[in-house]
Amino acid sequence: MAESSKTPNKGGRKIVVNLSWLYILLFIGIGYLLFRNQQSAAPEKIEWTEVQRMVRAGDVAEIAFIRNDFKGEIKVKADRLAKYTDKFAGGVPPRRAPHFYFLVSTKFDPEASFEELNAELQSADQFKVVIKNEDHIWGEVFQLLFPLVIFILFWVWMFRGMNRGMGQGGPGGGFNPFNTGKSTARETEKGDVKVTFKDVAGLYGAKEEVMEIVDFLKNPAKYTALGGKIPKGALLVGPPGTGKTLLAKAVAGEANVPFFSISGSDFVEMFVGVGASRVRDLFRQAKEKAPCIVFIDEIDAVGRARAKNGGFSSNDERENTLNQLLTEMDGFDTNSGVIVLAATNRADILDQALMRAGRFDRQIHVELPELKEREEIFNVHLRDIKLGEDFNVEFMAKHTPGFSGADIANVCNEAALTAARRGHSAVMQQDFLDAVDRIIGGLERKSTTIMTPAEKRTTAYHEAGHALVGWLLPYADPVFKVSIIPRGNALGLTWSLPEERKNWSRSIMMDRMSVLIGGRVAEEILNGEPSTGALNDLERMTGMAYAMVQYYGMSDKVGTLSFYDSTGSRGYNLVKPYSEKTAELMDSEVKALVKEVHDRTRKLIDDNKEGFMQLGALLLEKEVIFAEDIEHILGPKVKPAVEDQFIEEPVHE
């Protein structure tokens, strides 16, 4: 619906003119005309010979002849109308005259013809004759303008809705067709950005990088005096949820400068040239507010490499938008004082021209938080949560490896909701652990009809196989918890705490593959045959095996070759970078590698079969066991050599 436009009156109040009523009245009027026409049947067409027969029968009360249309309209006497019901559609005659009409040629003489017919009749049967000319100018004007008015109103309505969704149109969302090419960036004035670096926990390396940008904006003369130039842009690269947008807001808040924020998809519209026009308008506004920051979130929506847009046309609208962005960032006009920050988690698909120095001078990697950083992020999100006495933030940070800042925020919120459902007066440690379990594994399914006793037994020993292999291999992740309570699509889960390594050796990968296949091997030992429960394990193990052979050069027969495509451009080639013979060799090496992992895992479980059976029985009894239970049966966790153990380095602030 249309929004209202507002104008001030003499009293200082605003008069609201709601244009929605115009559309409502228009549609009501059209509906009324159509309804009235349907209710009143139209006159039926007849031939002149039929008119003569009706006149001679004395059934006609009046004939009105329209000279300029060469058309006659017949009114039948009321007591004679029933004779002609079979001539009307549905047997219903029009309620009002005319009842019939006829058309004649230009040579027809109405005066002479009607006078001759009346002369044949007695005075009681004679009909009234009306001859006139009708002026159709208003009807023609209506027929000409009505479709145009409907089209204009529909166009206005469509663009009003589009502009309202894009935040355009001025006060009240008023329509302005010339705003289509205007920038839709949300501008935050100086001092209105309340986010600072105090609100950004962790991200030590990234914060150091962006602090320099803040210093550039606060003290530009400090750098230009030595002949340096202020960087034009910085690209924030990292996985989703790591705080790229929050970091950009903190830069604007610390620098105390205007902040323009827009998404890459906001540049792309269905109309040709709109994207490029919005880029020009965005940088025009930014130059007027300089020094300022322009933040483009998800820039890969518009900055994708021009050869990867998926189409075969060189005149693609997205490419034109990217070309304009490249020109604005480093063209003939210098954008002095305008620093562009952009965020993406797909830097590999961005156009190389966008990545070069002079446009995005710096690439700032925003990685997943480490242990100390996770602890700080927890403290930020726990400010408004009422915590129980048993809560330990360091313990929770250790039990959330691989979690991003957004994941940790979700854990805190889910823990608060869990505590509220349980009626707790504060959020306890167990509420947080249950929240982590729910986020990782899904909602717990407590129905007793999910598994048969045989399936439950197989699931218990399947998870026991994972736990045993993970406990006895030195490079396997330490097992924290094992459960055979179904969650999500899984009938059982084995939780481990991955060590946050940056470099994986072949021994590490072999041990982790053994843990994955441990459940399948346990089923073979227990039942003598495998089941479908190891699907996800086999999928992950196969992917890891192919990575070892194809990417990391860990196969003696294939050699130290890597067919990894870091640019992402190989997907557009129709030819593989290796021959069919090499592909067969890689397949055979992967199979040999998986067989080696399977055999060593089988031997490990066979050598510790007593402990394996005890673990399975304990799982069937308790349904959930922890590291203490596993240690009681198998002894201490086997660890790697001292020089290869994971050591937490202190963080220097």
Disulfide bonds with the S-S distance in Angstrom:
none
